[in-house]
């Protein structure tokens, strides 16, 4: 965020009191003639008094004419209602910082006040001076990155709506100030202006520029403008995102010879920007080398934002590091670091005068705090003329969608010998727990989590648990299953079929005798893999299994006589229950088929277990044996089905007759 409580306690004593976002945020300390970045070290208090700091800056006024501003970009995301969170990344010469020996480090909080000119305007008449958190430094090339996160609530989603012509006029937020580096071939020592449009009726977010402050390219070469839209995959972004040079508003001019000129079918001169892909070719026809200012506007879903950066054009013969190609990967919220293992890029530079180093154009977005330079852990291992950079990306829970991380490799002894950026696109998605589903054959299914099976019949409910990372491993386990009496249910187990990130296990249940009418709740847990880069996540799912009443599944070697003995009726009565199905009781029974072992009775008003038992010349204990859900209870309800048997005809008149 802007300035947290700890940062506010470090304010200059000469600054005015803070007001609401609808007015001036804070009037920074005024140092007439001083230009650049002022600040203070986090946790260390202010380096000297405000007066001494201003004097120090005044003493550097001559140096200030060289300009300290390098580049900037703006990105935003919609919050609640018409509230918008802006992320403004600015890049400055680190050596001009008022910190001792230009020693700003990631985590320091600084005021961006260059000649008291740096302001962020929301486009509705309110303006704010900015504080920023240092999120990246490059000691060899002398620059720092400061990120300012500010939140603003607009009166409405857009500035104006029209009946004719374009439907909306959006809000336009902008960052302005002075001054750019004097070494630029265009716009040197000039003011800067970077803007973004906001229309909450059309978009929830802006494109997210990820261009490093300096882009190195050989004359005639090309490089990529990385500006993903968090909600769009790289594939779907093609055609949905467009690129163009920023309008020329007086603070930026096209480099001499930058106008696009088509020489022939195979040759185009100038600064050639592909509007569909964001690739920029650097083909100045004369005097093409040096440092240049470039501004690119990226548009998606009816809103646009700008990214402003320096292009360092090298002679075609310059030997620069070669970097392994970029690629796409997926990172999941829930990891302590975003990937199950670090991803790597390797660079080589034969004959390097120093070692090979890496610079990164990336910073975590839209949240308070001081992330490290990469939003994670970046480690460079150099060995002679080659180096490998490893990144463990830290994925906070609020960072979702597609982002990019762009790397350039350079000679640490000669930072101007640098490669063009190589960008990695990656997706951060929620990883709260494995997804878990249950399925069974259609003959058993009553619903997504309800199944029905006969006594003695095998039921298999397949549980599938999925975690997207291919290297993950999910374990599915069955919790202890208890019946109504509290005793463990017999005949139920778990059988594992497939392991890995898309695991599959079968819950196997063969209800034993005396379970007819029971409702068994069985619960499984799918546990994600724990490890150095991933939290332990669990998903729990329960299914209900109904055991059919009055049905038995014939087992191997069973007969009418043995089944009748088990169920407490005569074999003739058992045969009577199955007339039309079993014609020859001594031959027709086959293993696996279903036979009736009683008849269903629907409970009526006024029924009790005692009078039902009397009506069928049975007993209450016999009813409990045939209906497992009656165990320990005398309560029955009208409409409830019971399985009943009888041993002889009753002369008692039926109730209600």
N, C-alpha and C positions, 0 to 999 in steps of 0.2 A: 504494500500500500504506500500511500504518500509518506507521512512521517508517523511512525508509531509513537507511543508514549515516550519511549526511551529517546527517540529522535527529537521529539518536541522539546525535551529537557535540555537539548544541546543548542537551542536557537540562539542566534546573536542577540545580545542585549539591546542592540539598536534597532531590532526589528519590531514592527507594530504587532498588536495582538491579532490572533487568528480570528477570522470571521467565517460565516457559512459559505458553502459552495456557490451560493447565489450571488456572492460579492467577491471582493478581493480575498484570496486565501491568506496571504501574508506579504507584507512589504519587506523585501529583503534588505540587507544592509547596503547602503549606497556608498560606492567608492568611485567617485567621478574619475573617468579615464581608465579605470582598471577593467580589463577584459579577460574573460576566461571562466574558470570553474573555481568556486570557493567551497570550503567544507570543513568537516571535522571528523576526527577518528571515532568510530563507535567504541564506547566504553572508556575512551581515554580523555574525554572532555575536549575543549577547544584548544587548539595549538596557539597559545598567546591570546591576548585580548583582541576584541573586534577592531579597536583602533590600530593596534600594531599590524593586524592582518590587512587592513585597508592600506596602511602605509607600505606594506610589502608589495601589495598589488600595484600601488601608485609607482613604486620604484621600478616595476616591470612594465610600465606603460609603453616604453619604447618597444619592448619585446612583444607586447600585445598586438602591435600592428601586424605582426606575422600571422596572426589569426590562430586560434586554437581549436575551432570547431572542424570536425571531419565529416560527419554524416549523421543521419537520423532516419527513423521510420516510426510509423504509428499503426497500431492495431487496436481493435475494440471488440467488445462482446456485450450483448444485452444481458442485463440482470433483471430485477423485478420491475414491472410496469414500464416506465419510460426511463429507467435508470441504465446508464451505460458505464462500463469500466474501460478506461483507456490504458494502454500500455505504451509508453513513449520511450524508445531506446535511443540514446544519444551517444556519440563517440567523440572524444576530445583527445588532444595531445596530453599525455600523462605527465610530461616533464613540466608543464605549465601549472600544474596543480600546486596550491599553496602548502601542501604537505611537505615535510622536510625531505629534500632530495627527490621530490616527485614520487613518494612512496605509497601512493594510494593502493589499497588492496581490496579484493572482494569482501563485501560486508560493510565497508565504510559508507557513511551517509554524507552526501555533499549537496550544497546549494548550487544550482545552475543559474548564475546571475550575470554572465558576461556583459560588462558595462551596464548592468541592470537592465539589459534589453531582452533577455530570454523570457518569453511568456508563452503560455498555452491558452489559447482562446477556444471556448466551446462553441462559438458561433451564434449564441443567443444573447450576447452582450456581457457575459461574465468571462473573466480572465484570471489566470492563476500563475504565480511564480512556482517553479518546480523544485522539489528536492528529489534526489535520485539515490538509489543504492548501487554502489559499484559492484557489477556482476562479472566483470571480465577485465583482465589487463594483459597487455602484450609488452613485456619489458624490452624486447629486442627492437620492435618497430615503434615503440613509444606511443601507445594509445591505451585508453581505458574506455570501457563501456559502462554507462550509468542508465539505470532503468527507473522511470517514474511511473507509478501506477496511481491514477486518479479516477475517482468516481463522480459522476454528475447526473443529475436528474433533469430531464427536459420537460417543458410544459406539455408537449405533445410528441407523437412519434416522428414527425417531420416538421419542417419549418412552415410549409404552405402547401395546400392542395389546390389544383386548378381544374376548371371545367373544360377548358380547351388546351391543346398542346400537351406538353409533358404533364403527367398527372400530378407529380410532386416536385417541390423544391426541397431538397434535403437540408439538414443542418450541415455546416462545414466547420470542423474543428481544425485548428492550425497551430503549429509551433513556429515562432519567429525569433530572430535574434541576430547577433553579429559576433564574430566575423569568421569567414572561411580562411583557410591557409593561403598564404601569398604565393606558394609554389605552384598553385593550379594554373594551367594554361587558359582556362576560362573561369570567370567568376571569382578570381583570386581576391582575397581581402573583402569579399562582398558579404551582404546580408544573406541569411538563409530563411527559407519558407517551405515547410512541409505540411501537407494537409490530408484530411480524410473526410469523406461524406458519411452522414448517419441518417438512415431512413428505417425506422423500426417497423414500418408497415411492409417493408420488402425483405428485410434481412435481419438475422439474429446475430450476425458477426461479420467482421470485415475479413478480407484476405490477411494472411499472417506473414509479412515479409521476413525473410531470413538471410538477407544479403550481408556479407561481412563489410566492415567500414571501408576496406580497401580491396578492390578486385584487381588481380594481376592478370594480364593477358598479353600474349605476343601480338605484334602487328599482323593483321590478317587473320587472327584467331577469333575464337568465340567462347562465350561462357553462358551459364544458365542463371536467370533470375529466379530464385526460389521463393515462392510465395504461396504455400498451400492454403486451402480453405479447410478448417478443421472438420467440417461435416462432409467433405467430398474426398473420395478416393483419388489417387493420382490419375487413374483411368477416367473417372467421371469428370474430373476437373478439366480435362482436355475438351475444349468447346464451351465449357461453362465459365471459364476464367479467361479474361482478355488482358493484353499488355499493350501499353502505348507510352510514348515519351510524355512527360508532364507538360502541361501548358506552359508557355513561356510568359511568366508573370513579372519579369524584371529582375528576379533574383537568381534566375538560371538561364544560361544561353547555350546553344548548341556549339560544341567545339568547331573550330574552323575546319571546313571540309567535311563536316558531319552530315550535311544534307545527303539524302539517299539519291544516288544517281545510278540508273541502270545502264551499264556500258554495253552489254550484250546479253544473250540468253544465259550465259554462264558467269557473268561478272557484274557485281553490284558494289558500288563504292559508298563510303560514308558510314554512319552509325546505323546499322541495319538491325532492327528489332522485330522478331517474329511475334506478331500479335496473338497467335494461338498458343505457342509453346513457351514464350518468354526467353527464348535464346537470343542473345545479342552478339552480333558479329562486329568486330572492330576493324574497319577498313578505311581509315582516313587516307586520302590519296597523296597528301604531302605532309612531311614533318609529323609522322604519326605517333612518335614516342613522347613520353612525359606523363604528367599527372593531370587528370581531367575530372571535372565535376559532371555527374550524370544523375538525372532524376527520372524514375519510371513510375507510372501510374498503373495499378492493378485493379481490375473491376470484376465483380461477381455479384449476382443477384441484385443488380440495380444500385450497388454501393461501390465506392472505390477508396483506395488508400494509396499513399505514395511512399516509395523508398528512395532515399537519397544517399549516394555513396560516391567514393572516388574510384576512378579507373586508372591504374598504373599500367601504361602501355609500354611493353618492352620490345627491344629490337628482335626481329625474327630469329636471329642467330643465338639469342640468349639461351643458355642451358639452364633449365629450371627442373625442380624435382618432378618425377613422374609419380602419380598417386593411383593406387588401385581404384577401379571404377566404383561409383556409388551403387547402392542397391536399396531395396525396400525391406522393411522388417516390421514386426509387430511387438509392441510392448504392452503389458497388462497392468492396470492399476491393481494393487494388492501385492506386487513385488516390492521388496525392500529396495531393490534396484531393478530397473525396468526390463532387463533381459535375463533369461535363465543363465546366460554366460555373456561376458562382454562381447560387443562386436568390434571389429578391428579394421583399420585401413593401414596400408603399408606404402611408404614413399622411399624413393631412392634418388640420389643426386651424385653421380660419379664425379669425383674431384672436388667435393664441397670443401670450402675453406674452413668452415666450422662444422658443427653437427646439424642434423636435420631436425627441425622443430615443426610443430603444428599450431595453427591458429584456428579458432572455431567461431563461426557466426551463429550463435544460438543462445537463447536464454529462456528459462521457464517463464510462463506468462500468467498474468491476471490473478495475482494473489500476494498477500503480505509476506514479508520475510526476505531473507537474503540468501538465495540459492547460490551454489558455486558457479563457476564460470560456465559450466556446461549443463547445469541442472542435474549434475551427477558427479561421477568420478572420472576424470580424464587422466590417463597415464601414458606418457610417451617414453618409449624405450629406444634409445639411439645406439647404433652399433656401426661406427665408421661412417660410410656414406649412405646409410639407410636407416630408417626409423619406422617403428610401428606404434600407432596410437590405439589404445584400447579405451573403450567407453562403457561404463556401467551407468545407464541412464536412470535417474531417480524419477519415478512417476508419482507425483502427488495425486490425491484422489480427485482434485478439481481439474486436472489436465486430461481432457478427453479429445479424441479426434486426431486428424492427420497433422503432423508437424514435420519440419525438416531441420536437419543439422548439416551445416556446410563447413568443410575443412579445406584449408590451404596449407601446403607444406612449403617450408622456406629454409634457406641457409641462415643459421643463427648468427653467423659472422657477417652476413650481408643480406639483411631482411628484404631488400628489393629484388632478390633472386627468389621468387615465390611462384608457386603453381597457381593456375586458375582454381576456383573452388570446386570441390567434388561434394555433392550433396547426397545425404541419405534421407529418404522419406520413411517415416515410421508412424504407426498407429497406436495410440493409447486407448485401451478399452477397459471397461469395468471387468473385474475378475473377482466378484464377491464370493462365488462358490461354484462348484461344478453344476451344470444342468443335470437334472435327473428325471427320467421318464420310466413308466411301467407299462408293459404290454403283455398280453396273453392271447392264446387262440380264441377265435370269436365265440366258440361254444361256451367259454368260461366267462367272457367279459359282460359285466352289467354296466360299466362306466369306466372312466379313466383310472379310477382307483378302487373299484369294487368288482369282485369276481365271485363266481359260484362253482362249487365242486361237490361231487357225491362222496359219501363215505367209501373208503377203499380206492378211490380214483386218484391218479396222480395229476396235480396241477403244477404247471410251471409258469411263473410270472417273471418275465425278463426285465431286469433293471439295467438301463443304459445311463452311464455317467460320462459327461464330456467336459474337458477343459481344453480350450483351443491350442495352447502351445504344444507342438508335436513332441517335445521332449518330456512333457509332464507325465505323471503317473497317478492314477486314481485308484484308491482302494475302496471296495464296496463291502460292507459288513452288515450282518443281521443282528439286531438287538434281541435279547431274550424275549420270548413270546409267552405270555401268561394267559390262562383261561379265566373264567368267571370265579373259580375257586381260589385263584392265585397260584395254582400249580403250573409248572411249565407245560406247554402244549407239546405233545409227542408228534412225531412224524413230519417235522418242519425243519428245513436246513437251507443253506446257501451253497450253490455250486458256481465257481468262477469259470468263465468261458474265455474272455478276452481281457488282457491287461493293457496298460498304456494310458494315453490321454483320452481315448474313447473306449472306456472299459465296459464290460458286459458281464453280468452275473445273473443266474437263475435262482429265484426262491422256489424251492421244491416242497410241496406239501401233499401228503397222502393222509387224509383224515382217518384215524382209527375208528373202530366200532364205538358207538355211544357218543359220537360227536354230532349227530344229525341235529339241525336247528341252531348250532353254535354260530356266533359271529366272532371271527378271530381277527384281531388287529395285529398286523405284522409290520414292523418298521425297519428300514435299512438306513444306513448312513454312507454317503460318498465323501471320502476325505481326500482333498487335494494334496499334492506332494509338498512336504515342507522342505526347506532348504535355505541356503545362504541368500538367495535372491527372491524368495517367494514366501508369502505367509501361508500358514496352514489354514485352509478353508474347508468348511464342512457343509454339506446339504443333507437334510433329513427328509424322508418321505415315508408315509404310512399308507398301507392298503388294507381294505376290509375284505375278508373272505367268508362268504356264507356257505355253510355245509347244508346241502339239500335234506329235507325231511323225507322220510318214507322211501328212500332210495339206497340201494346197496350195489356195489360193484363186485361182481363175481370174481373170486380169486381162483388161482390154480388149484384143481382137485376138489373144489367145493361142489356140493350137491344140495338139492332141496332139503334133504334131511339134516345136513350139517348146518345150513343157514337157518333153518327153522329152529334148531336147537339153540343157536346163538341168539336168536331174536325172541325166543320164548313163546313161539306159536307152533301149531302143528304144521307138518309139511303140506297137508291138504288145504289148510287155510292160506298158507303162503302161495300155493298153486292157484287158489281162488283169486288172490290179489293180482295174479299175472295171467289170467285167462286171455286167450287171443294172442299172447306173446310166447308163452311156453305151452306147447301142445303135448309134448312127451316129457314129463318131469324127470324121468330117469335118464334121458339122453340129451335134451335140448339146451342145457346150460353151457355157456361158453365163457371162458376167462375174459374179463374186461367188460362184459356187457352189463347193463343195468337191469335190476329187477326191483319191484316194489316189495317192501317189507311191512307195510301198513297202509292205512288210508288217511287222507287229509280231512281234518274237521275244522270248520271255521267257528270260532268262539262267538256266541250270541250274548245278548244282554242277559244278565242274571246268572250266567254260567260260572261255576267254580270248578276247580280241579276235582273235588270230591264228587259232584253230581255228574261230571263228564265221565269219570272213572266208573261210577255206578251204572250209567246208561250203557256202557260198552262191556259190562261185567269184567272190568279191569280193576286196577288199583292206582292210587296216586303215585306210588313208587314206580309202577310200570310206566306211567306217563312221563315221569322224570327220566327214566332210562331211554325212552324213545325221543325225548326233546331236551337236548343238552342245555338250552337256554332257560329251562325251568329250574335248574339246579339252585337250591337254596332260596327259592322264592315261590310264593303261592299266588303272586299277582299275574292275572291275565287280563286282556282287554278285548272288547268286541272287535271282530274282524281279524284277530290273530289266528294264524293257522297252527294246528297241532297235528302230530302224527299219532294215530290211535290204532290199537288192535283189540280184538275181543276173543275170548276163549269159548263162549257159548252164547246162544241167543238169549236175550233178556225179555221177560214178560212185563217189565215196568214200562208204563206209558211214557212216551217222549214228552219232555217239557215243552209247553206252549202248544201241545196238540189240541 
